[in-house]
Amino acid sequence: MRKRPPDSNSGSTHSVPPLPDRFFDQYASAPRVGDDPELHGGRTRQSPHVEGLWPTHVYCEWIPAETESTRLESLVPQDASSLVHSPLGAPLALHVSLSQSLMLATPDRDTFVNSIRAAVDDNLASFSLKFESAEWIANPSHTREFYILRTAPCDQLTALLDATNRVCRAMSYPTLEDAGFHVSLAWRLPDQANRKRIRLSDSDDSTQDVFDELEVKIHAVKIKIGRTVHRKELKS
């Protein structure tokens, strides 16, 4: 067996650059069709699967660096399922929602994407987000609870939400009102009624340390329809 020639650079180490977020657009996970909670980690689908309707979501994505994922994981409560890492420990992309979970009719798909792209101001520049609090919230149907990080006030997010809502309203789809912009870190099934929801404010030293270290860079708006991800770039 031939020996491999020695590498003249074998003494040096090279860090592998992170994958561009467009990679994740192309390799989104396959949807699990059906309404059986066993297909969704014990969760009940908010919108039952209907042939001819496409699950749709408008959002800003955040792909944390490895050090950021580690800091975020330290905030995940022990009684919750992490959204920061997969069950195998792989870091996951996170997001800030700009729409509800919509079910788009097949003929509306292209119009919806083009309308979102047109509604977002071409002069809106990329921006950064910071966090100010952490707490439990319930989804509208009260079938799940999410542990979230609330963002600090952000005019750019408000402008993006307004643009998305204009399109949804014009096409007779539900709007996302009073968003309270946030990133979900974990989820759990509902606990017993009237259980106190723990809120960690900016007075909590350990949580505040994480907030101070994190800064989310937003460069695009994403529209996911089924397995396909479309994007609207923000001004550099």
C-alpha positions, 0 to 999 in steps of 0.5 A: 500500500502506497504511503501518502506523501507528507503534507508540507502544511501538516504542522499548521491548523486550519479552522473550517469556515461556517457554512453560508446560511444559503446552504440551510435554505437548500437542505431544509429537513423533509416535512413529516406529513400527517397529524399523529403527535408521534411524528412531531415529538409529542406535539399536536400540529397547529394546522392539520395537513390538508392536500393542496395547502402549503405550510408557510412561514415568514421569518428572520433566521439566526444560525448561532456560532458554536460558542453562541449555541453553547451559551444559549443551551445553558439557558434551556430549562431542564424540563424542556426539549431544546430547540438550540441543539438536535437530539444528537447534539447538532446546533440548530438554526433559530428564528424570529417570526414575522408571520403566523404558521400559514396554510397557503393555497397552491395558486397563491404561492408565487404571488405571496413570495413576490408580494413579500419581496416587493413589500420589504423596502429595498432600502432597509439595511441589514441590522442587529438584534439584542435580547432583554428578557427570557420567559415561558409563553403558550402558543395560541392553541395552548397545546405547547409552551415555549421558552423564549428570549424576547428581543430589545425594541427594533424598528427594523423588525417592526417594519418587516412585520408591517410589510408581511402583515400588509401582504397577508391582509391583502391575500386574506391570510391571518396576520401576526399581531402584537408579535412581541418579537422573540427567539424560541429556545425550547418547548414542552407540553402544557403543565398543570393549570395555573402553574407559575411561569418563570420569568427571567428579567434583565436583573438576573445576573447569569441571564444578563451575562448571556444577553450582553454577549449575544448579538444577532445579525439579520441579513435577509427575510426568509419565506418558507413554503413547504420545503422551499425557502425563498429569501429577500436580501436586505441592503448591505 
